[in-house]
Amino acid sequence: MYISERHLHALFRDSGTSVTRYLMGRRLDRAHRDLTDPRQAHVSIADIASQVGFKCPKHFTKTFKAKFGVSPREHRTTTAAAA
């Protein structure tokens, strides 16, 4: 992006969030979408977690539940049952 790391962090600070929180939110949103995508029903939750940048499935589950209020498995099951 041709800006310094310091400048990037300053831009995010002015927006009320951090680079890390922004990226984590984007990763979780992508995982949320992927878990509801019927074309990815065959992909394991651990693989989806890995695809969005989580190295530890346990950390992914904890972080996902903190944001969405349900575990990734509950989310996938509920979504599949509603379809």
LOZA-313067 format. One line per 10 residues: number of its first residue (from 1); their letters; for each residue x, y, z of C-alpha. Coordinates in steps of 0.5 Angstrom, whole numbers, plus 2048, in hexadecimal, padded with zeros to 3 digits. Each point is the difference from the previous one (the first is absolute). Layout:
# LOZA-313067
NUM = a = X Y Z ~ ... .
***
This chain:
# LOZA-313067
1 = myiserhlha = 800 800 800 ~ 806 804 800 ~ 7FF 803 807 ~ 804 7FF 806 ~ 7FD 7FB 806 ~ 800 806 804 ~ 7FC 804 7FC ~ 7FB 7FA 7FF ~ 7FF 800 807 ~ 7FF 807 801 .
11 = lfrdsgtsvt = 7FA 800 7FA ~ 7FD 7FA 804 ~ 801 803 807 ~ 7FC 806 7FD ~ 7FA 7FC 7FE ~ 7FF 7FD 807 ~ 803 7F9 7FF ~ 807 7FD 7FF ~ 803 7FC 7FA ~ 800 7FA 804 .
21 = rylmgrrldr = 7F8 800 802 ~ 7FF 802 7F9 ~ 803 7FA 7FD ~ 7FD 7FB 805 ~ 7F9 803 7FE ~ 801 7FF 7F9 ~ 803 7F9 801 ~ 7FA 7FE 805 ~ 7FB 803 7FB ~ 803 7FC 7FA .
31 = ahrdltdprq = 7FF 7FA 804 ~ 7F9 801 802 ~ 7FF 801 7F9 ~ 803 7FA 7FE ~ 7FD 7FC 805 ~ 7F9 801 7FD ~ 802 7FF 7F9 ~ 7FD 7F9 7FE ~ 806 800 7FB ~ 804 7FF 806 .
41 = ahvsiadias = 7FC 7FB 804 ~ 806 7FB 7FF ~ 805 804 802 ~ 802 7FF 808 ~ 7FF 806 805 ~ 808 7FF 801 ~ 801 801 7F9 ~ 7FC 806 7FF ~ 804 803 807 ~ 806 7FE 7FC .
51 = qvgfkcpkhf = 7FE 803 7FA ~ 7FE 807 803 ~ 807 800 804 ~ 7FF 7FD 807 ~ 805 7FB 801 ~ 7FD 7FD 806 ~ 7F9 7FD 800 ~ 7FE 801 807 ~ 802 808 800 ~ 7FC 800 7FA .
61 = tktfkakfgv = 7FA 7FD 803 ~ 801 805 806 ~ 800 806 7FC ~ 7FB 7FE 7FB ~ 7FB 7FF 806 ~ 802 806 804 ~ 7FE 804 7F9 ~ 7FA 7FD 7FE ~ 7FD 7FD 807 ~ 800 7F8 7FD .
71 = sprehrttta = 806 7FB 7FE ~ 802 7FF 7F9 ~ 7FC 7F9 800 ~ 7FA 803 803 ~ 800 806 7FB ~ 801 7FB 7FA ~ 7FB 7FB 803 ~ 7FA 805 801 ~ 802 803 7F9 ~ 7FF 7F9 7FD .
81 = aaa = 7FA 7FF 803 ~ 7FD 806 7FE ~ 801 7FF 7F9 .
***
